[in-house]
Amino acid sequence: MRAGLGGAALAAAGLTFGAAGTAAADSAGHGAPQGTTDWQRYVQGPTSRTVRPVSVLRSSGAVTDPKALLAPGGGVTRLSRPQPPQPPRWPAGTTAAASSSHAPNSGDDGRPRTYDAANAIDGDPDTFWNDDTIAAYPDTLTVTTAAPLSLPGVTLLSDADGVPTDFTVETWDGSAWQPAATVTGNTSVRRAVPFAATVSTTRVRINVTADQSTPQGEFTRINEVYPGLLPDDDVPRVVVDFGKVVVGYPHVRFSSASDNSPGVRLAFSETVQFLTDRSDFTRADQSGVASQGTDQFAVPAGGADWKDTKGYQSGTQVYADGLHGFRYLQISLDALASDAPAAQPWGEVSVDEVWLEFTAYLGTPDSYSGWFLSADDDLNRYWYGAAYTNELVTDTFRSDDIDPRGADSPTLDGKLVLQDGAKRDRDPYVGDLAVSARTLYLTHDDAAAAARNVLADLADHQRSDGWIPPASINGYTLPLFDYPLWWVTCSWDYVLHTGDRAYASGYYPHLTKVLDSWYPSVTDGDGLLSKGLNGTSGYGDYAFLGRSGQITYYNANYVQALTDAASIAAYLGNSADAARWSTRASTVAAAINAHLWDAAAGAYLDSSSGPARHAQDGNAIAITAGVADAGRAASALAHLDATTVLPYGNAFMDNDTIFDGASQRVYAFTSYPELVARFRSGRADSALDQIRRTYGWMDTHDPGITSWEGIGPDGSLYEGAYTSMAHGWSTGVVPALTNELLGIRPAAPGFTTWSVRPRPGSVAWARGQVPTPRGPLGVDWQHSGQGAFALTVRVPRGTRGSVAVPTDGRTVSVHVDGRVAWNGRKAKAYAARAEDGYVTLDGLTAGTRTVAVHPAA
């Protein structure tokens, strides 16, 4: 802790902090942080930037002493492989034809890549046939020889992201096709398919009826069909587990190698499910480099200390992708055929050390300026797991590490930013900041520049018509409809937490332009935003949903953005703008209630046109933005309870009319505003239940600890291997628990004023602190129920605020520092008043204040 003495020092001094007693900090609110240091045991970050694997998950082939990889100086791990025999070739004159073939495109080197059937018999395993039927089965590949060939079977070598799952093999008997073999449930990249008896034939036909699914669809991708049965793959492999998702540059130290330049291939994955001979994701997949999903290295005979960085080792051969986000690392003695002779798929290598150079924010107990602890161990784990997730995405923007799809930007290079995810997308998107920046401010305020850098850079790339880009991807041109609204809200969040007046005034013209120029250009006659106006029919949103016209989510977000803009205007003394934007917010809110409320369902429609559906995003933000009154809020949340509750969270749609499976998909990004809506609508326990289902599922499923980008049907990874398992936009459990359960929120820029309003639900106690520009603001409360509540707030100098304590529906008396402030009927101090199940006290100033609530006699 940077604020002074820890809990152990307090205990040594005979002082405690909490309901049982209070250790008085000095009148400035500095000094010893509240509570003990028990929270520190939940911190997940590594202790240093050198991170080592914690276990060997498995090994296969000729591997000796794989556990030597776990500690330096513990011996060496040897991987050995004899030179493999050349696989059989089809005789001269053999041809291949397919039911369909994908059109050519260009690789990263600018040369065209073809995907026709001939690639499956050309003897080059780096090329492949790619069908173009997009799951319209069967996909058929036919091989024809000039003369009869005697075959005991065939062997299929597939591309790792297009493995044929179910297929049959047929042979031609001169007049008809005859079945030779049937394969179901295949997951192997190399699959030998024996025939019942050796067949003499001139034609072989492979009929694929199911493929391994990829995020882009289902494709058959066969690299080679060999005329015969190849022996089992003898590639030596060892898989190490780093225990949790980590991010940075892998290092492998080779003590020696044979003198034939043996190749090593590294494959990375965040989950065991997608740990194969291909990484679950590499940027090379997007840039077009022919790396086959792994990072390659040719080991010199004298050994090497190899840091995996982006680029080629030898000319245009032996490519590595550099930085990775992953939990599991597979090391194989193998090489791409196209990398010969620079790297060979055989020989011997000795490895004496593997580690990761961790590049992200290093979150240690000493770096946490805000913390949280409660009576519920699960909630504590989820809070720190999400905080660690956010640390993984807080990193320096580097051209070699970011999304290769036109995201590099000289105005961001070298700056601290909040990326989307640890493995992907490594580009800062402003919508993600709506959650991840709040998490950052509440945990590591020394990194707040990561949010400012992104917000300022996007504003600096504002389009002439006022639209603000969502990210640097595609040269700041990706057309999203909702993200300029998030830029407004995130700007207010930043100013509110930091008090950065220079940012507020410097980017006020950009704020004015986006709200007074661009959004009015997409406003219809009902006063609502309508996607499709002004050429926006092709614009996307956070999930690239096919939504058009009047959408509750867009318009509720608009109300929130206008309200936040009015707050910035008032802060800067621009009262006319503040009044105008507040008036427009009220007008839009009224239009939402008039045109988008579905009285029959008791919830807001997703869209005013098309099939009736009700979305989590629109209904939740309508509540948090103040569009919904108490009655509509209760009704909308009841509808979500009845239609979206799943074992792994709440679905973001109540039916599948927008796409198949929508009612089974959970986004923690859109779940966050629903959590806030539930807390603020007096439904704390339903919020806690949703947290436990959403974050409990992620916490207890591979890779554990970190927060996923999205959850699909039955709790699956919603986009397969492509899914980011450590995504900043999913960390809303941190602000939900700190701002709502613990109850601390800023009320004015820089926390000059603040509010503390705990919403305990069934949680017996909670404590923690948030960083402010004037020092930490700490809260410690205990809820005994039946009107008994004890709270201590540690207030930094130069701030003042209000405290609201729950009454459990009873008549209570409230004491502040031992003196009566509310006697059960009227105020005695602090302008005390009873309202909405709370007694609210105003004007608490610097120092340690204790508030005690007792049932009235």
N, C-alpha and C positions, 0 to 999 in steps of 0.2 A: 504494500500500500504506500502511495506517495504522500498520504496525508498525515503520517506521524506514527504513533505507537500502535501496535497490533493488540489483539485480545489477550495474548499471553502476558504482555507487559502490564495491561490493566489488571489482570488477575494477580500478578505479582505485587501490585500496589494495593491489593485488597479491594479493588473496584470491579463492579459488574455493570452490565448495561442490559436493560430489558424490563419486562414487567416486574421482575423481582427486585430491581434496583437500578439506579441510573448513575452512570459516571458522568459528572458534569464536565463538558468541554469548556474551553475558555469562551468568553463572551463573543468572540469573533466567529465562533462556529468551527474553528480549526482544532487541531490537536488530535486526540485519539479517535479513530473511527469507531463506529458503533459495533457492538456485539463482539463475538469472538472471531477467530479466523477460520471457523469451521467451513465457511464457504470456499476457502481456497482448495480444499480437496476435490472439488468438482471441476476445477480448471483443467481444460483438455489440451492446451497448447504444449508443444515440446519445450524442454528446458533450454535448448540451444538450437542454433541453426543447422547443426549436424544431427540428422535423424537417422536412426538405424532400424532395420527390421527387428521384429520381436520374436518371430518364429518362422520355421520352415513349414509351409503348408503341405508340400509334396515334392517328390522328385521321381524321375523315371529315366530309363536308359542307363548308360554307363556314367553314373555320377557317384563319386566317393566323398564321404564326409560333408554332406550338404550343410550341416549345422555350423561348420566353420565360417559360414557367411555372416553369422549373427554377431560376431565380436572380433575386433582387430586383434591380431596376434594369437588367434585361437586355432591356427592351422590353415590349410588351404583346401578348397573344394575343387576337385578335378572333374572336368567333363571330357569324355573321349568318344571318338567315333571313327571307325575305319572308313576309308574311301568307299562310298556306295557304288554299286554297279550301275551302269547305264541302263535305264529302263528300256523295254522293248519299243521299237518303232513300227509304225504301220508301213507296209511295203510301198514302193514307188507307185504312183498313180492313184493312191487312195484319195478320196474326196469326202467332204462332209457338207451336209445341208441341214437347215433348221426350220422349224415352223415359223420363227421370226427372229430378227436380230436387231439389237439396239443400234441406232444411228451413231456414226463416228463423232467424237469430239476431240478437243485438244487437251493435252496434258500440260503440266507446269512448264515443261520445256518448249511448249508451243507446237510440238509435233503432233499430228493427228493420231488418235488411238482408235483402232477398229475393234469391233466386238462380234465379228461374224463367226460362223460355224467352223471355218478353217482353223481358227485359233485353238480348237479342241484337239487337233491332230498334228499341230505344227512342231511338236517336240519342245516347245518353249513354255515352261510352267508359269512364266510371268505374264503371258497373254491369256485371254479367256473369251469364250463365247458368252454373251449376255443376251438373253431373250428380251423381247420388247412387248410382251403380252400383258404385263402388270396383272398377274394372278388370273388370267383367263386360260385355264389349263385344258388339256395338257400342253406342256412345252416339249417339243419333240426335236431330238438330234439324231440324224441318220448318217452313219459312216458306211461308205461303199468302197470295196477293194476291187482291183482289176482282175484278180483271180481268187479262187476259193482259199480261205485261210482257216487253219485248224485252231480253235480257241477253247481253252478250258474255262475261260471267264474273262472279265475285263476289270480294270481298276479305274475308278474315277478320282481325279484330283480337282477339287473345287476351290473357288475363291471363298474365303472365310465368311464374307457377308452375303453369300448366295448359295449356301449348301443345299443340294436337293434332299428334302426330307423323306418324301415318298416317291418311289419311281419303280418302273418295270424295265427289264431288258428283254428285247426280242431279237431273234435271228431269222434270216430269210432262207427258206428251204428250196427256193427256185420257183415256187408258185404261191406261197403264202407266208405270212409272219407266224412264227412259233414262239410261245413264251419260253424264256430261258431262265429268268430269275425275277423275284419280287423283293423289294426292300421297303420297309416302313420304319419310321422313327429315326432315321439316320441323323446323326449330329457330327459325323467325322468328316473332316476336310478331305482325307484320303480314305477311300472305301473300296476294298477289293470285293468283287461280286463273282463268286464261283458259280459255274453252271452245274447242273446235276450230272451232266456228262459232256465230254469234249464234243464240240460242234464244228463241222466244216461248213463255212458260209461265206458269202460275198457281201453281206449287209448286216449291220447291227443297228438296232433302233432303241434309243433310250427315251422313255415317256415319263416326264416329271409331272406329278399331280399335286405336290405340295413342296414349298420351300421354307427355309428358315426366314422368318419375317425380319425386315429391317425397318427403320423409321420411315424410309421412303416408300415402302411397299414390299412386295414379294417378287424376287427375281431369281431365275436360274443362272448361275455363273459357273460354268465348267471350264477349268483351265486345260485339262488334258483328259482324254480317254485313252488308256494304254491297252494294247492288244495282249492281255495276259494278266496273271495275278502277281502283283508285286508283294514282296514280303512285308511284314509289319514295319511301320515307321520306327527306325532305331535312333531318332534324334534324342540326345540327352537333354533333359530339361530339369530345372529346379525352380520352384515357386516360393518366394518369401512374402511374408505378411508384415506390413508395417503397423498393424493393430487398429488403424483408423485411416481415414482419408488424409493424405498429405499432399503438398504441392511444392514443386521446385525442380532443381536439376539433379537427376540421378548421377551417381558416381559409381564406377566399378574399377577396382584395382586388380589388375592381372599381374601375378608374379612371374609368369612365364607362359610360353605357348610353343607349339611345334612350328617349324620353319616354313609352313605352306600357307601362311596368312589365314588361319582358321577364322571363320566368321562367327559372330555372336549376334543373336537377335533378341531384343528386349520387347516384351509385350506387357501392356499395363491394363489394369482394370480396377474400377471402384468396387466391383462385386465379383464373387466367385462365379455366379451364374454366367457372366459374360467374359470370363477369363479363358481365353483360347490362344491359338497361335497368332491371333490378330488382336491388337489393343482394342478395348471397347470404343475408343475414339482417339484419333490423332488429327492434328491440323493438316497433315498431309492428305487426309481424306478429302478435305475441302480445297486444298491448293492444287491437287492433281498430281503430286509427286508419286511416282510408281514405287512406293515403299511397302506395299502389301500390308499396311497396318502395323508394322513393327519398326523399331529403331535398330539400325545395323551398325556393326563395328567389326573391322578386321584387326585381329590382335597380332602385333609384331612378336617375333620370337623372344625378344628380351623383356616382354611384358609391357604394361602401360598403366598409367593412372588416368583413366578415361572419364571425363566429364561430358555427359550427354548434352551437346548443344546443337542447335539447328545447322544443317548443312551437309555437304558431301565430304567424305574422307579422301576420296581419290577421284579427281576429275568430276565426272557425273555419275559416279558409282559410290555405293555404300553410304546411304543417306540415313540421317537421324533427325528426329523432330525437335529434340531439346526438352524444354520444360514440360512436365506432365502433372496432372492431378490424378491420384490413384491411391488404392490401398494395397493391391497385390501386384507383384512384379515377377514375371516369368523370364528366366534367362535360359536361352537355348543355344547349343552349338549347331549352327546351321547358317546358311547363306542363300540369298536369292540367286537363281540361275543367271540373272542379268548382271550380277555383281562379279562374276568370274572374269578374270583371274584375281581381281583385287581382293576378293574374299572367297574362301572355299568352304563348302558345307561339311568338312571333315577335318580330323586332326585332334589336337589336345590343347586345352587351356586350363590354367590353374588360377583360381580366383581366391584372393585372401581377404577381400573386404568389399562390402556393398553399403552405400549410405546415400542419403538425400541431402542436398544443399537447400534448405527450406528458405523460400523467398518471400513468403507472405508476412503479414503483421505477426510478430512473435508475442502471443498473449500469455504472459506469466502472471502469477499473483501480484507481483509488483507493478505490472502495467495496467491492472484494472483500476480505473478511477471510479467506476460504478460497479455495484455488486448486488446480489439478491440471495436471500436464504429464507426458507419457510419450513413449516412443520411437515411438508409433503416432500419426501425424498425424490419422487418421480418429477415433480415440478422443478426441483433444483437441477436435476440432470438435464431436463429439456432446456432450461434457461442457458446453462453453460454449454450444452451441445450446440445450440443455435449461436451462441456468442463465438464459439470456435469456428463454426461454419462461416461466420462473417469475417473472422480473422483470415480465413483461407482466401477470401475474395478481396481482401484489402492488400493491394500489391502495387508495385511500380509498373507503369505502362511502358512496355518494351516492344519494339517492332517485331522481334523474333518470336515473341510469346503470345501475341494477341491473335484474334480471329483474322485469318488471311484473306477474308472476302472484302477487301478494300477498307479495312478498319484502321490501318496504320495512319497516324496523324502527327505531324511535327509539332503541333500545338499541345499534344498530350505526352509525347515521348519524354520519359524520364520523370514524370510526375506520379505522385501517389494517387491512386484512384480506387473506386469500388467497382470491381468487375462483376459480371453476372454470376459466373461459377468458377470453381477451382480448375476443372478440366475444360469446360466450355459453358457459355460463350465467354471468351476472355475479351470482352469489350464492355465498357460501362454503358448501361441503359438506364435512362432516367426513371422509368417506371419502377425498376428494382429498388432505386434509392428511396422510394416511398416507404419501404420497409427496412432495407439494409442500412440506410443512413440513420434512421431512428435507433436501430440497434447499436450502431457505431457510437452515436452521441451518448448513449446510456452505459457504454462499457469502456470505451477508449477515446475520450474526447481529445487526446493529443493527436489523433489521426483525423480530426474533423476536416482537415484540408482535403482529404480524399473525396469528400462529397462536394466541397466548394469547387475543386478543380474541374469536376465533371459538369456541374451546373454552369459554371462560368464559360467553359469551353463550348457547350451546346448553345448557350445564348450567343456566343461570339460567332456562331455559324447560323444564326437565324436567317431564314429566307426573307426576301424583300417584301413578301406579302404578310409576314408576321409569324408564319409557321416555324416552330423550333424542332430541329431533328431529335429523334429519340436516342441516337448513339452515333458513333463515328462510322459505323459499318456502311459499305457502299458509298464511301465518300460523303457521309452525312446526308444521304438522300432516301433512306428507308422510309416509306410513307406510312406512318402510324397516325391514327386519328386521335387517340386518347393521351398519348405521351406528352404533348405540349401542356395539357392540364396538370399532369403530374409534375412537370417542371415548375409550375406556379406553386403548387402545394409543397413541393420539396424545398423550394426557395424560402418559403415561410418557415418550414421546419428548421432549416439551417439557421436563419436569423433568430428564431425563437430560442434555440438552444445555445447559440454562440454570442448573440448580440452584435453580430458583424454589420454595423451600420453602413460601412463603406460598400459592402456587397449589395445591400438593399438599395442604396442610392445609385450605385454604379449601373445596376441592371434594371432599374425601374423603367427606363424607356423600352426595354425588351418586354417587360411585363405588360406595359400599356399596349404595345403593338400586337402581342399575341391575343390579348383579350378584347381589344377594341378594333382590330383589323381582321385577323384571320377567323376567329370563332364567329363573329357576326356574319362572315361570308358563308358560313355553313349553318345558319340559323333559318328555320322555316317560318311560315306565317303564324304558327301556333306559339312562336317564341322558344322553340326547342331546337337543339342541335339535331341535324338530320344528315347522317352519313350518306353520301351520294351527291349532295349539292356541291357546286363549285369544283367538279371533277374529282370528288373523293370516293367514288364507288369502289375503286381498287385499293383504298387505304385499308390497312389492317389494324389490329390492336394487340394487347399483350399476348393473346393466344391465337392471333391471325384467324379470328372467327369470321364466318360469312354472315356478318350482321349488316343490315342497312336500314336507313330511315331513322325513325325516332327510337332511340335505345335508352332504357333507364340508366344503365351504367354510365354512359357518356354524359348524360344530363345531370345525374346526381354528382358526378365528378366535377361538372361545370359549376354547380352550386358551391361545392367545397372550394374550388379554385377561386371563384369570385369572392367568397367570404375571406379566404386567406389573402387575396390581393388587397381587399379592403383593410385588413389588419396591417399589411405592409404600408399602404398609403397613409393610414392613421399614424403609424410609427414615424413616418417621414414628414408628417404635418400636412399632407395633401388631403385635406378634409373633403373637398368636392369629389375627388376620385373615390374616396372611401364611401361616401354616401351613394354615389352613382352605382358602384359595383355591388354594394349591399342591396340597393333597390333592385338591380337586375337579378341578383341571387334569389330574392323573394319572388320575383316574377317567374323565373324559371322553375322554382320549387312549386309554385301554384300550378304551372302548366303540366309538370310531371304528375301531380295529383289529379289533374283534370283529364289527362289523356293516357296515362300509363298505369293507373291503378286498376286492378282487376278485382272488382267487388265480389265476384263469384268465388274466386280462389282466396281472397283476402290477402293478396300480395301484389307487388308490382310486376307487370309484364316485362319480359326481356325486351320485346319490341312491340310497337303498336300495330304492326302488320305481320302477316304470315301466321304460322301455327302458334298457338298459345303455349308459352313456356315461361318459367319464372326463374331468374338467375340469382345465384348467391351474390355476385358482385353488385348488381343494381339494388337489390333489396337491402343488403348490408350498408352500402354507402348512403342510400337514401336515409337510413336511420342515423348514421354517424354525422352526416352533413346537415341534419336538422330538417330534411324534407318531410319526413314522416312524423306525425304527432304520436303521442303515446299509444293511442288506440291502433293506428296503422302499424306502428313498430311491433306491438305485441302480436298482432294478427300475422304480419309477415314472418316473424320468427317462428310462430306456431306452424305456418305453412312449410317452412324449411325443416322444422322438426319432423313433420309428417311425411316429407317427400325426399329428403336428401341424406338422412343419417345412414352412415355405413360403418363397418367395424374399423375402418382406417381414416375416418374423418367425415366431413360433410361434402357431398358432391357439389360442383359449381353450377349444375343445371338440374332441374327437377324432371326432365324427360330427355329423350334422344332426338328431338326434332331438328336440332342444329347439326348434329352428326352422331353416328352410331357410337354408343358407349359414353356419351356425354354425362349421363346420369350416374356413371360409375367412376368418373374422374374427379380427383381431389387436387386442388391447388392450395397449398398453404398461403400463397400470395393473396388470393381472394378470401381465404378463410380468416386472415387477420382482421379485416374490418368487421366480419361477422362476430369474432370474439369480442371486439370492442363494443359492438352493438349490444351484445348479450350482457356484458358487464354493466354498461351504462343504462340498460333497460331494467335493471334490478334482477337479472337472471345469472348471477355469478356462478351458480353451480352448473348451469347448462353450459356456460363458457368453459368451466373446468373440465366437464365431461368431454367437450369437443377437443380441448387441448390434449387430454389423456388418450383419446382415440387417434388423433392425427399424429401427434409427436410421439406417443407411445408406440405406434406402429413403426415409425421411422427409427426410433431408438432401439427397438428389439429385432429389427431385420437388417440383414447385410446391406451396407457396410457398418451400420450402427453409428450412433452419436450424431452424425451430421444430418442436416435438413435437406430433403429431396426437392428437386424442381417440380415434380408432379407425381401423383400416384394414380395408377390405372386400375382396370377391373380386377377384382379379387386382391387388391393390394399390390399389384405388379408395378414394375417400372413402366411408366405410361408411354415412353418412346423407346423401349428396349434398351440396348446398349448405349444409345445416344443420350439417354436421360442423364442429366447432371445430378449427382448424389450429394453435392455440397453447393447449395445455391442460396445466395444472399437474400433473394426475395421471399424465401420461406422461413425467415428467422423472426417472424412476428410474435412468437411466444415471448421474446425478450421485452419489447414495449408493452405487450398485453399484460404481463405479470408485473412489470415495474410501474407502469402508468395507471393500471386499473386495479389489480389485486393489492399491491403495496400502496398504490394511490398517489404517487408523486407526478405532477405535471407542471411544466412552465406555464405561466399566465401572461408574461410579457417578455420581450427580447432579452436574452442574457439572464433569465431567471430573476430579474429585478423584483418581480412578483411571481408567486407560485401558488399552487394549491395542493393540499394533501387530502385525499378522499378515499380511504380504503374501501374495497368491495370484497370482504373476506369470504363470503359464501361459507363453505364447510371447513375452510382452513383455519386452524387454531391460532397460528401466529405467523408473522412474517417480519423480516427486517432487511434493511439494505440502504444503499445510498445512490444518488445520482451526482455526476460532476456538474458544476456550474462555473462560469467564469470567475466567481467570487469564492470558490471553495465548495466542498461537498455538502449536499443537503441530505441529511440522514433521517430515516424513519424506522421506528421499532414499535410494533403493536402486538397485542395479545387479545384475542376475542374469546371470552368465556361464555358468551351467549346470555340470553335472558336479560339483555340490557347492560351487561357488564363488559366494559371495553377499556383497555389501557393503551395509551399511545405516547411515545416520546418522539419529538422532532428536534433535530439538531440544525439550527438555522445559521447560514453563513452571514457575515457582515455585509451591510449594504443591500440586504433583501428583506422583504416582508411578505407575508402570505396568509392564506386562510386554511383552516383545518376543519374538515367535516367528519364527525364521528357517528357511527351507526347506533340506532336506539333499539333495534330489534322489535320495533313497533310498540315499545313501552314508554311510559312517562319516566324520564330520567333526570338526574342532576349531573352537571358537568363542572369539574374543577380544573383549573389551569394553575400549575405550580402550587397546588394546595388551596387555592382560593376559588370561591364559587364564581362561575361565569354564567351558568344557567341553572336556575333552581327548580326546573320542571314546569314553570309557568311563564317566566319572563327573564330577560337578560339582566345580568349583573355586571358583565364586562365583555369586552371584545365584540360588541354588537351581536351577541349570541342570538340565534333564532332557530326554531325547529321547522323543518320542511322536508318533505319526501323521505321520511324515515331517518333523517340525520339531524344533528344539531351542528350548525355551522358557526365558526368563530373567525372573526376577521382581525387583521392587524398584528399577527404574531411576528416578533422581531428577533434580531440576532441573539444567539445563545441556545441553551438547551431548555426546551419547554416540555413539561409533562402534562398530559391531558388524561383525566380519569373520569369514566362514565359509570354511574351507579344507578340502579333502579330507584326511583323516588320512593320515599317512605310512604 
